Amino acid sequence: MTVKLTNIIKMSNQIADNIGLHLDSDQAVDKVVNHIQLFWAKSMKHDLITYYQNDGNLLNEISQQATIRLVEIERENAK
């Protein structure tokens, strides 16, 4: 695993932990997805999605759900 990927995983989990602190899971997932869409480079999103699809075990639950939602959004946008 590269240092870049390790940092992406760490950032995703930290965002999920911080944003989701006082929210229910669905609200936290929505806010994490929004944050990633607004502030992450396309290459970072791609690396996160690829990691999730190939393994994903280091992502916390909110990060995993947010990544699933990002995949769904990308599929919709590709149509």
Secondary structure, DSSP 4 states (H G I P E B T S, - for coil): --HHHHHHHHHHHHHHHHHTTTS-HHHHHHHHHHHHHHHS-HHHHHHHHHHHHHT-TTS-HHHHHHHHHHHHHHHHHH-
